[in-house]
Amino acid sequence: GTKWKLSLYLTGIPMFDPSNSLFGAKTNISTRRDSSLAKDGFAIGADVLPEEASVEVEMTLLENNCCVMEEGAFTPGNINGEWKLSEDERSIRFSMDVSGYERTVTTMGTIQNVAWSDRDEAARRSSATYAIEPGLVYADARVGYGSKPGVFVMAQMEGNTASGAPGGLLQVERSMGVFGVRTSMLACGKFSAEMIVD
């Protein structure tokens, strides 16, 4: 098999309706339309990547389409994932079992008084939680051949050959609708991958 070092840049998915966030990130449609993360389906507020990788983990892709994650805080390593190449062999999807992730963003704001009230303006704190629930995370990335024979590249940003630029997409499956009959893939982070050559 081949060994890879993955750098995961996790954003999580909002555990609330982001459009109801009182002091949420101010977003206008024109800046959101140009955001590459918005194009990948990231929710409002979750469309900014952390500057440093949230988690680094080693993965081995075995010949039998089995994907083995190194045991760590984010990847318990007790359930193996699967991997599959697209028909044109230009992209890969693999799954990994994760123990979950959560981040809380706290913002401050002031609530202006209504005209007939004589109370002072109130300062309020609002916090928003973005999380990845324990279970499977799916990773999609482009793959190609590296500069040396037998070396492959994965998850590079289009037009960017620098290693460490996260071009791969991380998604979770979530049940939607009244009875949870519809499932949807929601973006929860990006990743970069580097092949470990012995």
PyRosetta script that sets phi, psi and omega in degrees:
from pyrosetta import init, pose_from_sequence

init()
pose = pose_from_sequence("GTKWKLSLYLTGIPMFDPSNSLFGAKTNISTRRDSSLAKDGFAIGADVLPEEASVEVEMTLLENNCCVMEEGAFTPGNINGEWKLSEDERSIRFSMDVSGYERTVTTMGTIQNVAWSDRDEAARRSSATYAIEPGLVYADARVGYGSKPGVFVMAQMEGNTASGAPGGLLQVERSMGVFGVRTSMLACGKFSAEMIVD")
pose.set_psi(1, 177.4)
pose.set_omega(1, 177.3)
pose.set_phi(2, -112.8)
pose.set_psi(2, 143.2)
pose.set_omega(2, 179.9)
pose.set_phi(3, -104.2)
pose.set_psi(3, 141.3)
pose.set_omega(3, -177.5)
pose.set_phi(4, -134.4)
pose.set_psi(4, 146.2)
pose.set_omega(4, 171.2)
pose.set_phi(5, -105.7)
pose.set_psi(5, 117.6)
pose.set_omega(5, -179.3)
pose.set_phi(6, -100.5)
pose.set_psi(6, 135.9)
pose.set_omega(6, 171.2)
pose.set_phi(7, -110.6)
pose.set_psi(7, 114.0)
pose.set_omega(7, -176.5)
pose.set_phi(8, -100.3)
pose.set_psi(8, 125.9)
pose.set_omega(8, 176.8)
pose.set_phi(9, -106.4)
pose.set_psi(9, 98.3)
pose.set_omega(9, -170.8)
pose.set_phi(10, -93.3)
pose.set_psi(10, 135.1)
pose.set_omega(10, 173.7)
pose.set_phi(11, -112.0)
pose.set_psi(11, -27.6)
pose.set_omega(11, -174.0)
pose.set_phi(12, 77.1)
pose.set_psi(12, 173.2)
pose.set_omega(12, 174.3)
pose.set_phi(13, -116.9)
pose.set_psi(13, 146.0)
pose.set_omega(13, -175.3)
pose.set_phi(14, -64.3)
pose.set_psi(14, 135.0)
pose.set_omega(14, 178.5)
pose.set_phi(15, -94.1)
pose.set_psi(15, 31.6)
pose.set_omega(15, -178.1)
pose.set_phi(16, -160.2)
pose.set_psi(16, 173.9)
pose.set_omega(16, 176.5)
pose.set_phi(17, -83.6)
pose.set_psi(17, 110.1)
pose.set_omega(17, -173.9)
pose.set_phi(18, -61.6)
pose.set_psi(18, -24.4)
pose.set_omega(18, -179.5)
pose.set_phi(19, -74.4)
pose.set_psi(19, -11.5)
pose.set_omega(19, 177.3)
pose.set_phi(20, -97.9)
pose.set_psi(20, 3.2)
pose.set_omega(20, -176.3)
pose.set_phi(21, -69.8)
pose.set_psi(21, 119.1)
pose.set_omega(21, -172.6)
pose.set_phi(22, -59.9)
pose.set_psi(22, -47.3)
pose.set_omega(22, 179.5)
pose.set_phi(23, -114.9)
pose.set_psi(23, 32.7)
pose.set_omega(23, -177.2)
pose.set_phi(24, -64.9)
pose.set_psi(24, 172.0)
pose.set_omega(24, 179.9)
pose.set_phi(25, -58.1)
pose.set_psi(25, 129.3)
pose.set_omega(25, 178.1)
pose.set_phi(26, -73.8)
pose.set_psi(26, 122.2)
pose.set_omega(26, -175.9)
pose.set_phi(27, -130.0)
pose.set_psi(27, 127.4)
pose.set_omega(27, 170.1)
pose.set_phi(28, -107.9)
pose.set_psi(28, 158.8)
pose.set_omega(28, -169.9)
pose.set_phi(29, -62.6)
pose.set_psi(29, -36.7)
pose.set_omega(29, -175.8)
pose.set_phi(30, -69.6)
pose.set_psi(30, -37.4)
pose.set_omega(30, 178.2)
pose.set_phi(31, -74.2)
pose.set_psi(31, -33.8)
pose.set_omega(31, 179.9)
pose.set_phi(32, -67.4)
pose.set_psi(32, -36.9)
pose.set_omega(32, -178.6)
pose.set_phi(33, -64.1)
pose.set_psi(33, -32.9)
pose.set_omega(33, -177.5)
pose.set_phi(34, -86.1)
pose.set_psi(34, -9.9)
pose.set_omega(34, -178.6)
pose.set_phi(35, -73.2)
pose.set_psi(35, 126.0)
pose.set_omega(35, -179.0)
pose.set_phi(36, -65.9)
pose.set_psi(36, -30.4)
pose.set_omega(36, 179.6)
pose.set_phi(37, -70.5)
pose.set_psi(37, -34.3)
pose.set_omega(37, 177.0)
pose.set_phi(38, -63.2)
pose.set_psi(38, -37.2)
pose.set_omega(38, 178.4)
pose.set_phi(39, -64.0)
pose.set_psi(39, -30.3)
pose.set_omega(39, 179.0)
pose.set_phi(40, -81.4)
pose.set_psi(40, -1.0)
pose.set_omega(40, 176.1)
pose.set_phi(41, 93.8)
pose.set_psi(41, 18.1)
pose.set_omega(41, 177.1)
pose.set_phi(42, -73.1)
pose.set_psi(42, 143.0)
pose.set_omega(42, -179.4)
pose.set_phi(43, -73.6)
pose.set_psi(43, 159.0)
pose.set_omega(43, 173.8)
pose.set_phi(44, -57.4)
pose.set_psi(44, 135.0)
pose.set_omega(44, -179.5)
pose.set_phi(45, 90.6)
pose.set_psi(45, -25.3)
pose.set_omega(45, 178.5)
pose.set_phi(46, -106.1)
pose.set_psi(46, 12.3)
pose.set_omega(46, -174.7)
pose.set_phi(47, -99.3)
pose.set_psi(47, 30.6)
pose.set_omega(47, 171.9)
pose.set_phi(48, -128.6)
pose.set_psi(48, 121.9)
pose.set_omega(48, -178.7)
pose.set_phi(49, -79.4)
pose.set_psi(49, 148.0)
pose.set_omega(49, 171.5)
pose.set_phi(50, -64.5)
pose.set_psi(50, 149.9)
pose.set_omega(50, -177.8)
pose.set_phi(51, -70.7)
pose.set_psi(51, -36.7)
pose.set_omega(51, 178.1)
pose.set_phi(52, -103.5)
pose.set_psi(52, 154.6)
pose.set_omega(52, 177.0)
pose.set_phi(53, -63.1)
pose.set_psi(53, 134.9)
pose.set_omega(53, 179.0)
pose.set_phi(54, -70.9)
pose.set_psi(54, -38.6)
pose.set_omega(54, -176.1)
pose.set_phi(55, -144.5)
pose.set_psi(55, 141.6)
pose.set_omega(55, 170.2)
pose.set_phi(56, -119.1)
pose.set_psi(56, 134.2)
pose.set_omega(56, -175.9)
pose.set_phi(57, -145.2)
pose.set_psi(57, 148.3)
pose.set_omega(57, 176.7)
pose.set_phi(58, -98.1)
pose.set_psi(58, 141.9)
pose.set_omega(58, -176.6)
pose.set_phi(59, -133.8)
pose.set_psi(59, 144.8)
pose.set_omega(59, 174.4)
pose.set_phi(60, -120.9)
pose.set_psi(60, 125.8)
pose.set_omega(60, 175.2)
pose.set_phi(61, -96.2)
pose.set_psi(61, 113.6)
pose.set_omega(61, -178.1)
pose.set_phi(62, -90.5)
pose.set_psi(62, 161.2)
pose.set_omega(62, -177.2)
pose.set_phi(63, -61.9)
pose.set_psi(63, -26.4)
pose.set_omega(63, -176.5)
pose.set_phi(64, -88.0)
pose.set_psi(64, 25.9)
pose.set_omega(64, -179.9)
pose.set_phi(65, 62.9)
pose.set_psi(65, 25.7)
pose.set_omega(65, 177.6)
pose.set_phi(66, -100.7)
pose.set_psi(66, 137.7)
pose.set_omega(66, -176.3)
pose.set_phi(67, -116.9)
pose.set_psi(67, 113.8)
pose.set_omega(67, -175.3)
pose.set_phi(68, -107.2)
pose.set_psi(68, 123.7)
pose.set_omega(68, 178.6)
pose.set_phi(69, -98.1)
pose.set_psi(69, 141.4)
pose.set_omega(69, 173.3)
pose.set_phi(70, -65.3)
pose.set_psi(70, 141.0)
pose.set_omega(70, -178.9)
pose.set_phi(71, -70.4)
pose.set_psi(71, 133.5)
pose.set_omega(71, 180.0)
pose.set_phi(72, -162.2)
pose.set_psi(72, -172.8)
pose.set_omega(72, -177.8)
pose.set_phi(73, -65.0)
pose.set_psi(73, -35.5)
pose.set_omega(73, -177.2)
pose.set_phi(74, -91.9)
pose.set_psi(74, -31.9)
pose.set_omega(74, -179.3)
pose.set_phi(75, -117.3)
pose.set_psi(75, 103.6)
pose.set_omega(75, -177.6)
pose.set_phi(76, -63.6)
pose.set_psi(76, -24.5)
pose.set_omega(76, 174.7)
pose.set_phi(77, 77.8)
pose.set_psi(77, 9.2)
pose.set_omega(77, -178.8)
pose.set_phi(78, -89.6)
pose.set_psi(78, -18.4)
pose.set_omega(78, 177.0)
pose.set_phi(79, -121.8)
pose.set_psi(79, 126.9)
pose.set_omega(79, 177.7)
pose.set_phi(80, -80.7)
pose.set_psi(80, 147.1)
pose.set_omega(80, 175.7)
pose.set_phi(81, -93.1)
pose.set_psi(81, -170.6)
pose.set_omega(81, 177.8)
pose.set_phi(82, -128.1)
pose.set_psi(82, 158.1)
pose.set_omega(82, 173.9)
pose.set_phi(83, -135.4)
pose.set_psi(83, 153.7)
pose.set_omega(83, -178.0)
pose.set_phi(84, -153.2)
pose.set_psi(84, 136.6)
pose.set_omega(84, 175.0)
pose.set_phi(85, -90.0)
pose.set_psi(85, 150.1)
pose.set_omega(85, 175.5)
pose.set_phi(86, -70.4)
pose.set_psi(86, 167.2)
pose.set_omega(86, -177.2)
pose.set_phi(87, -61.0)
pose.set_psi(87, -35.3)
pose.set_omega(87, 179.3)
pose.set_phi(88, -85.8)
pose.set_psi(88, 3.1)
pose.set_omega(88, 178.0)
pose.set_phi(89, 58.7)
pose.set_psi(89, 29.1)
pose.set_omega(89, 178.9)
pose.set_phi(90, -106.4)
pose.set_psi(90, -11.5)
pose.set_omega(90, 177.5)
pose.set_phi(91, -141.0)
pose.set_psi(91, 156.4)
pose.set_omega(91, -177.0)
pose.set_phi(92, -128.3)
pose.set_psi(92, 147.5)
pose.set_omega(92, 170.3)
pose.set_phi(93, -128.1)
pose.set_psi(93, 131.4)
pose.set_omega(93, 174.0)
pose.set_phi(94, -136.5)
pose.set_psi(94, 157.6)
pose.set_omega(94, -179.6)
pose.set_phi(95, -117.6)
pose.set_psi(95, 149.4)
pose.set_omega(95, 176.6)
pose.set_phi(96, -139.4)
pose.set_psi(96, 143.1)
pose.set_omega(96, 177.9)
pose.set_phi(97, -86.0)
pose.set_psi(97, 126.4)
pose.set_omega(97, -177.6)
pose.set_phi(98, -122.1)
pose.set_psi(98, 157.4)
pose.set_omega(98, -178.5)
pose.set_phi(99, -90.1)
pose.set_psi(99, -3.7)
pose.set_omega(99, 177.8)
pose.set_phi(100, 106.9)
pose.set_psi(100, 160.7)
pose.set_omega(100, -175.9)
pose.set_phi(101, -154.0)
pose.set_psi(101, 143.8)
pose.set_omega(101, 178.5)
pose.set_phi(102, -148.0)
pose.set_psi(102, 139.7)
pose.set_omega(102, 172.0)
pose.set_phi(103, -136.8)
pose.set_psi(103, 144.3)
pose.set_omega(103, -179.8)
pose.set_phi(104, -117.5)
pose.set_psi(104, 129.5)
pose.set_omega(104, 178.2)
pose.set_phi(105, -107.9)
pose.set_psi(105, 123.3)
pose.set_omega(105, 179.6)
pose.set_phi(106, -109.4)
pose.set_psi(106, 131.9)
pose.set_omega(106, 178.6)
pose.set_phi(107, -126.3)
pose.set_psi(107, 152.8)
pose.set_omega(107, 177.4)
pose.set_phi(108, -107.8)
pose.set_psi(108, 151.9)
pose.set_omega(108, 175.2)
pose.set_phi(109, -161.1)
pose.set_psi(109, 166.2)
pose.set_omega(109, 175.3)
pose.set_phi(110, -116.7)
pose.set_psi(110, 143.9)
pose.set_omega(110, 176.9)
pose.set_phi(111, -102.3)
pose.set_psi(111, 119.4)
pose.set_omega(111, -179.4)
pose.set_phi(112, -69.5)
pose.set_psi(112, 148.8)
pose.set_omega(112, 179.2)
pose.set_phi(113, -79.1)
pose.set_psi(113, 150.7)
pose.set_omega(113, 172.2)
pose.set_phi(114, -77.8)
pose.set_psi(114, 155.6)
pose.set_omega(114, -169.2)
pose.set_phi(115, -57.2)
pose.set_psi(115, -34.9)
pose.set_omega(115, -173.5)
pose.set_phi(116, -91.0)
pose.set_psi(116, 4.6)
pose.set_omega(116, -179.3)
pose.set_phi(117, -97.7)
pose.set_psi(117, 141.9)
pose.set_omega(117, 178.3)
pose.set_phi(118, -104.1)
pose.set_psi(118, 12.1)
pose.set_omega(118, 178.6)
pose.set_phi(119, -80.3)
pose.set_psi(119, 158.8)
pose.set_omega(119, 178.1)
pose.set_phi(120, -70.2)
pose.set_psi(120, 160.3)
pose.set_omega(120, 175.5)
pose.set_phi(121, -63.8)
pose.set_psi(121, 140.6)
pose.set_omega(121, -176.7)
pose.set_phi(122, -101.6)
pose.set_psi(122, 132.1)
pose.set_omega(122, 173.0)
pose.set_phi(123, -90.4)
pose.set_psi(123, 134.5)
pose.set_omega(123, -177.7)
pose.set_phi(124, -127.6)
pose.set_psi(124, 146.2)
pose.set_omega(124, 172.2)
pose.set_phi(125, -103.3)
pose.set_psi(125, 141.1)
pose.set_omega(125, 176.4)
pose.set_phi(126, -132.6)
pose.set_psi(126, 134.9)
pose.set_omega(126, 177.3)
pose.set_phi(127, -122.7)
pose.set_psi(127, 146.4)
pose.set_omega(127, -179.7)
pose.set_phi(128, -126.0)
pose.set_psi(128, 136.1)
pose.set_omega(128, -179.2)
pose.set_phi(129, -107.5)
pose.set_psi(129, 131.1)
pose.set_omega(129, 175.2)
pose.set_phi(130, -117.4)
pose.set_psi(130, 130.9)
pose.set_omega(130, -173.1)
pose.set_phi(131, -143.3)
pose.set_psi(131, 161.3)
pose.set_omega(131, 167.9)
pose.set_phi(132, -122.5)
pose.set_psi(132, 119.1)
pose.set_omega(132, -177.0)
pose.set_phi(133, -76.3)
pose.set_psi(133, 152.4)
pose.set_omega(133, 177.8)
pose.set_phi(134, -57.3)
pose.set_psi(134, 142.0)
pose.set_omega(134, -178.4)
pose.set_phi(135, 140.6)
pose.set_psi(135, -151.9)
pose.set_omega(135, -175.5)
pose.set_phi(136, -89.4)
pose.set_psi(136, 136.7)
pose.set_omega(136, 169.8)
pose.set_phi(137, -115.6)
pose.set_psi(137, 135.7)
pose.set_omega(137, -179.5)
pose.set_phi(138, -104.9)
pose.set_psi(138, 135.8)
pose.set_omega(138, -178.5)
pose.set_phi(139, -118.2)
pose.set_psi(139, 130.8)
pose.set_omega(139, 178.1)
pose.set_phi(140, -121.2)
pose.set_psi(140, 134.8)
pose.set_omega(140, 179.4)
pose.set_phi(141, -156.2)
pose.set_psi(141, 158.5)
pose.set_omega(141, 172.5)
pose.set_phi(142, -82.3)
pose.set_psi(142, 146.6)
pose.set_omega(142, 176.7)
pose.set_phi(143, -126.7)
pose.set_psi(143, 158.2)
pose.set_omega(143, 179.0)
pose.set_phi(144, -164.4)
pose.set_psi(144, -175.7)
pose.set_omega(144, 179.9)
pose.set_phi(145, -93.5)
pose.set_psi(145, 142.3)
pose.set_omega(145, 178.5)
pose.set_phi(146, -84.4)
pose.set_psi(146, -169.1)
pose.set_omega(146, -176.1)
pose.set_phi(147, -76.4)
pose.set_psi(147, -22.0)
pose.set_omega(147, 179.8)
pose.set_phi(148, -111.3)
pose.set_psi(148, 152.7)
pose.set_omega(148, 176.6)
pose.set_phi(149, -59.9)
pose.set_psi(149, 139.7)
pose.set_omega(149, 178.2)
pose.set_phi(150, 81.1)
pose.set_psi(150, -0.7)
pose.set_omega(150, 178.5)
pose.set_phi(151, -106.6)
pose.set_psi(151, 129.8)
pose.set_omega(151, 179.4)
pose.set_phi(152, -111.2)
pose.set_psi(152, 156.3)
pose.set_omega(152, 174.2)
pose.set_phi(153, -119.1)
pose.set_psi(153, 148.6)
pose.set_omega(153, -178.3)
pose.set_phi(154, -142.8)
pose.set_psi(154, 145.2)
pose.set_omega(154, 169.0)
pose.set_phi(155, 62.4)
pose.set_psi(155, 36.1)
pose.set_omega(155, 174.8)
pose.set_phi(156, -90.6)
pose.set_psi(156, 145.0)
pose.set_omega(156, 178.1)
pose.set_phi(157, -65.8)
pose.set_psi(157, 147.2)
pose.set_omega(157, 179.9)
pose.set_phi(158, -62.2)
pose.set_psi(158, 129.9)
pose.set_omega(158, 179.2)
pose.set_phi(159, 78.4)
pose.set_psi(159, 1.6)
pose.set_omega(159, -179.3)
pose.set_phi(160, -123.5)
pose.set_psi(160, 115.0)
pose.set_omega(160, -178.2)
pose.set_phi(161, -97.4)
pose.set_psi(161, -3.5)
pose.set_omega(161, 179.6)
pose.set_phi(162, -66.9)
pose.set_psi(162, 133.6)
pose.set_omega(162, 176.7)
pose.set_phi(163, -73.5)
pose.set_psi(163, 148.0)
pose.set_omega(163, -179.5)
pose.set_phi(164, 98.2)
pose.set_psi(164, -8.2)
pose.set_omega(164, 174.0)
pose.set_phi(165, -86.0)
pose.set_psi(165, 114.7)
pose.set_omega(165, -172.1)
pose.set_phi(166, -72.9)
pose.set_psi(166, 106.2)
pose.set_omega(166, -180.0)
pose.set_phi(167, -105.4)
pose.set_psi(167, -8.6)
pose.set_omega(167, -179.2)
pose.set_phi(168, -90.0)
pose.set_psi(168, 151.6)
pose.set_omega(168, -175.9)
pose.set_phi(169, -108.9)
pose.set_psi(169, 132.6)
pose.set_omega(169, 175.2)
pose.set_phi(170, -105.4)
pose.set_psi(170, 133.6)
pose.set_omega(170, -178.7)
pose.set_phi(171, -138.1)
pose.set_psi(171, 154.1)
pose.set_omega(171, 172.2)
pose.set_phi(172, -121.4)
pose.set_psi(172, 153.9)
pose.set_omega(172, 178.7)
pose.set_phi(173, -95.2)
pose.set_psi(173, 131.6)
pose.set_omega(173, -179.9)
pose.set_phi(174, -133.2)
pose.set_psi(174, 138.0)
pose.set_omega(174, 177.9)
pose.set_phi(175, -74.6)
pose.set_psi(175, 138.3)
pose.set_omega(175, -178.6)
pose.set_phi(176, -126.9)
pose.set_psi(176, 171.1)
pose.set_omega(176, 173.9)
pose.set_phi(177, 85.3)
pose.set_psi(177, 175.9)
pose.set_omega(177, -172.7)
pose.set_phi(178, -61.4)
pose.set_psi(178, -48.0)
pose.set_omega(178, -177.6)
pose.set_phi(179, -104.6)
pose.set_psi(179, 11.5)
pose.set_omega(179, -179.3)
pose.set_phi(180, 67.0)
pose.set_psi(180, 27.7)
pose.set_omega(180, -176.9)
pose.set_phi(181, -81.4)
pose.set_psi(181, -24.8)
pose.set_omega(181, -179.1)
pose.set_phi(182, -97.7)
pose.set_psi(182, 133.6)
pose.set_omega(182, 175.3)
pose.set_phi(183, -111.6)
pose.set_psi(183, 150.6)
pose.set_omega(183, -178.6)
pose.set_phi(184, -137.4)
pose.set_psi(184, 146.2)
pose.set_omega(184, 176.5)
pose.set_phi(185, -92.5)
pose.set_psi(185, 123.4)
pose.set_omega(185, -178.4)
pose.set_phi(186, -114.9)
pose.set_psi(186, 133.6)
pose.set_omega(186, -179.9)
pose.set_phi(187, -69.6)
pose.set_psi(187, 134.3)
pose.set_omega(187, -179.1)
pose.set_phi(188, -132.7)
pose.set_psi(188, 7.6)
pose.set_omega(188, 178.3)
pose.set_phi(189, 163.1)
pose.set_psi(189, 178.3)
pose.set_omega(189, 177.1)
pose.set_phi(190, -129.4)
pose.set_psi(190, 165.7)
pose.set_omega(190, 177.6)
pose.set_phi(191, -149.0)
pose.set_psi(191, 156.6)
pose.set_omega(191, 169.8)
pose.set_phi(192, -121.5)
pose.set_psi(192, 157.4)
pose.set_omega(192, -176.2)
pose.set_phi(193, -138.2)
pose.set_psi(193, 143.3)
pose.set_omega(193, 178.9)
pose.set_phi(194, -131.3)
pose.set_psi(194, 128.2)
pose.set_omega(194, -179.8)
pose.set_phi(195, -74.0)
pose.set_psi(195, 133.6)
pose.set_omega(195, 178.2)
pose.set_phi(196, -91.6)
pose.set_psi(196, 114.1)
pose.set_omega(196, -178.9)
pose.set_phi(197, -103.6)
pose.set_psi(197, 119.6)
pose.set_omega(197, -179.4)
pose.set_phi(198, -72.7)
pose.dump_pdb("model.pdb")
